[in-house]
Amino acid sequence: MEFELTEEQKDIQKAAEEFARGEFDPDLAFELDQKGIFPERMWRKATQLGFIGIHYPEDVGGQGLGLLENTLIIEAFCRVDSGIGSALSLVDLGSDLILKFGSKKQKEKFLPPIIKGEKQLTVAFGEAEDDQDLSVLSTMAVRREKDYLVRGLKRYVLNVSLADLFIILCKEPEEQWLPLIVERDGEKMGICPIEKMGLRMISSGDLHLRDVQVPHENRLGEKGQEMELFQYYHRVKSLRFLAQALGLMEGAFERALKYSNQREQFGRRLSQFQMIKHKLAEMQVGIEVSRSLTYRAAVELEKREMDPKVLFIAQIEVGRKMAWVVDEALQIFGGYGYMAEEGIEHFYRDAWTIRSQLGTEEELRDLLSERILGKRG
Amino acid sequence: MCYELNDQQKAFRERVRQIYEKVVRPIIDEFEAKESFPTFLFRRFGEEHLLCLRCPKEYGGPGLDKISECISMEELNRICAGIGAGVMVHGGLATDPILRFGSEALKQTYLPPAVRGEKIGAFALTEPDAGSDASSLRTLALRVDGGYQLNGSKTFITNGTICDFVTVAAYTHPEKRGTGINLFVVNREDQGFSVIKKLKKLGNHTADTAELAFDDCFVPKERMIGEQECGGLGQLEETLKSGRITYGARSTGVAQAAFEATLSYVKQVKRQGELLRSAQAIRFVLAEMAMFIEVMRYTTYRGAWLFDRGLATMKDASVVKLFCTETLQKIVMKAIEIQKEAGLRIDNPIQRYFRDARLFKIPEGTSEIQHLVIARELGI
């Protein structure tokens, strides 16, 4: 059992971190977060340097690396700034579905523009705040001679404002579920972003589909693969948010560590108090556990037959650890932690926004126990 | 032993709840978005006799007890913690030292307009380099002819940009570390007093929070609270003792709001075809929230009851603050988690309760300081 990153992986990690430290200006990050603006310039640079789509095969312009390498990049970005890092890691949400289920033609058509930074892709499956709830799905596709006509309302769609391509799931009278790649259509799509508490640089909101025409060739995956595709999406999405959570925790820890070495009270640096030392120690525990679980999940996802328990366990525990770490980091800053301009406050908001994507402990325990006990358990 | 509010207190709760629902609820969204305090509320609350509740009738106040103050704070924070912060500081930290330790002249000058909401009070203890460690204050009060000259800066001051007067802690005897402190009342128009900037925060957006500066600011000696130099430390401790109990009420109010929102959410929302309320795990969460709130509320009332009888120790006050503010976090964290992405929408109050609640572990002694205080009072 190898329990270390390869030299190449370490280099990727280092390059991503250097890029982020050089480009993610804290003042700009503050402004983009407050105003809810996507970090356009940083996205363009990140694509130029090959940080987006590193795990796509070389024939579509990627570097042929794996999910773990992509995880390392997201982690490094979020460590430097959770808001910018998260936004950049979501510009190609759903690309993993095209990689796994797409036809050669679809890959060649849709993936290169993403790698080049010309287009963004997202997934619009959910129709409620729980995007795993298929019972509420009512978006309909009507099959016509050359295309499908799609009508419905997708909710809490990530990157809804900027995505050029949406992978949607709809119902079709003959085929229970139908996944389609839909190109943005200004006239037949209504986009209503909502203002949210955290991850404010990446939009989220409603996507109204008003008889959008989608050619038959944009059907994603073979007949019968729909549920596998749906499940796989939730897995790769969770992995991206696990990577964000991990980077965010490390970033919050770094900031708290630095502050506790500078700030003096009672004639001593904060880091000289036992209870602060112990907090820092326990934060390291949280980070280490989360890193192991996240990397393990990335490796597991690459397997042909993955054990989904690994991912559910990671989602539960990393979500919990992140909540604790970011809370303690803010607490070490005291009053300054609560102030927006100190640079830790948005980590707190972002952490809980990431956590909402990882899922509630209750539903994750449902999924995990189902795997332990079987469906009828 | 009696575990019930008296009739007067019960009627008071009904009355304040109605007023806050009617007057505060409709304006929250507007002022939260603007990140500003609706200052007209001070006059309005003044008319309703809801400011400086413990101030006796001779200075125009309603002369109620600490329990009633806690009831009012619980109800106001149930609706909006940011507005609760401004009203709490005005009726507590800013005016308490005047009421309890000030000269008759100071009381006559400051309390009646504060009670009527015509003058807004602030309280300035924390400094950029003196947070948990209040003894490291740098603000100096240099004795000069007829009074004192104040120099220094203060931060995280609630009501900072809207106040008419501010109760300021400064060293009259900096060589006496910790004990050489006095409190002074500074008027907004005093030469040398200025508001440096308003601060943006995670939550409590309606609360006005600012940095203040005192630059050769002359304060006549009559505006020192108490007659003795070096008398401020005890006054501060008494003021904070009262304030820490109030934090129990603030926490209970926000917890109650988060609980009510969660309850109505789980009753309405279906996931995977089933109402959330029917899931055992969710029912347990709600049960636990209800349990926590009961304990928070009665711990707060116990602290207030002891305070009203002059029996509350700093340990009692710290127990209230530590338990209630920490327990509140568990409640709001679970509340926001359950609603998933819906809980993060700015138009959903649950995320406001969550952001507002996070503050409470910090002011008037962080949770870490409350631990230190309790341990010290245990005699270990």
Interface residues (C-beta under 8 A of the other chain):
Chain A: Q34 A128 E129 D130 D131 Q132 D133 S135 V136 Y156 I194 E195 K196 M197 G198 S204 E264 Q265 F266 G267 M275 A323 D327 L330 Q331 G334 G335 G337 Y338 M339 A340 E341 E345 Y348 R349 W352 T353 R355 S356 Q357 G359 T360 E361 E362 E363 R365 D366
Chain B: T126 D129 A130 G131 S132 D133 S135 S136 T155 F156 L199 K200 K201 L202 G203 K270 R271 Q272 G273 A279 A281 I282 V285 Q329 M333 I336 E337 I338 Q339 K340 E341 A342 G343 L344 R345 I346 D347 Q351 F354 R355 R358 L359 K361 I362 P363 T366 S367 E368 H371
